[in-house]
């Protein structure tokens, strides 16, 4: 399952089943002139806050920094009280395209 491609990202893995309730779009870095993508592995707590993120595919330093800065602000819908309260993971691909 994947979501978000129209918004400039793709999310796969168990997190793709959870709704993003606070989304910050990554900013295309100034002084760059290429299309690229950054893949981040993220872990999200049961309450919807980000636990960790790490780069699994770099797009270049400025792209990586802008992708991480945006995703750090994302918040997911908390797990239902009746659901198993565990950390969930996913891979986010951020697409940077020259407009």
N, C-alpha and C positions, 0 to 999 in steps of 0.2 A: 504494500500500500504506500502511496506517496501523496503528498499534498503541497500546495503553495507554488507550483511552477510559474503561474501567472504573476505572482508577487516577487519573482526574482530569487526564489529558493526552492529547494526540494527537501522534504523530510521523509526518511524511511526508517523502519524499525518500529518497536513497540510504542514509541512516542507519537507516531503518526496517527494513532487512534485518539490522542488527546487534543483538545482545542487550544490554540494559542490565544490567550485573553489579553495579552499586552505584546504587541509586535512593533519592533523598531526596524525599519528598513536600513540596510547598510548603505553607506554613502560611497559613490564612486570616487576614488582618490584623485585629488588634483595632481596635475603634471603627469598623469598616466595616459597611455593611448593604446590600450589593448583590451581585448576581451579575454577573460579568464574565469576560473572558478576556484573556490576554496572549500574543502571538505573538513567539517568539524565533527568530532565525536562528542556528544553531550550526554550528561547524566542529569536527571531531574528528580527532585525530591517529591514525596507524595503531596506536599502542599503546593506544588507547581513552580517552586523556585529552582533556579539552576544550581546544581551541586558542583559540576565541573565541566570543563570543555578542553579539548586538545585538538591540535591540527593533525589531520591524517593525510591531507594533500594541500600543499601550499600553492598559492597563486602569486606569490611575491610578498615581500614584507609589508608594503603599504596596504595591499589588498587583505592580507591576513589580519593585520591590526584592525582595519575597519570592519571586517566580518566579525571578529571576536568582540569588538566594542558593542556592536549592535545585538548580537545573540546574548551577551551577558545581561541585557535588559529585558529579554523575552520572559514572559510568565505564562505558564500553562494552567489549564483548568485543574484544580485540585482533584485528587482521586475521591470517589464517592466513599463515605464512611464505611460502607459495607464491602468495599473492594480491599484486596490485599494491599497493605500499605508498604510498598517497596519502591526502591529507586528504579526508574525506568531509563532506558538508553535509546539513542537514535543517532543517525548520521544526517547532518544538515549540509547540503551543498548550496553555497551562495554563488549566484551567477552575477558577474560584473560584466556589463556590456556598454560599449560606447553608445551614447544616444545622439 
